């Protein structure tokens, strides 16, 4: 059941032409990343904070200041 739902989600994402998927939920992040690998589209999945950091020009956690 969950794989059918995930496949449906990935078809919906693909139909939008989105360049990335953004979520705030870690469980959803893991599921959606798996969905992009298994069903496509081959686009990145970001946590909302990661996307915000990228918008400020920060490459990743190693460059973030505490």
C-alpha positions, 0 to 999 in steps of 0.5 A: 500500500505505501509503495502505491501511495509513494508511486502516486506522489512521485507521478504528481511531483513529476507532473508539476515540473518541479526542480526540487521537493522541500519538506520539514518532516524528516520521515517524509524526507526519507520517503520522498528521497527513496521515491525519487530514486525508485520512481523518479523524477531525479530531483533533489529533496531538501529540508526547508532549513537546508533550502533556506541555508542554500538561499543564503549561499551556505553550501551545507552543514559544514559551513553553518555556524552555531 
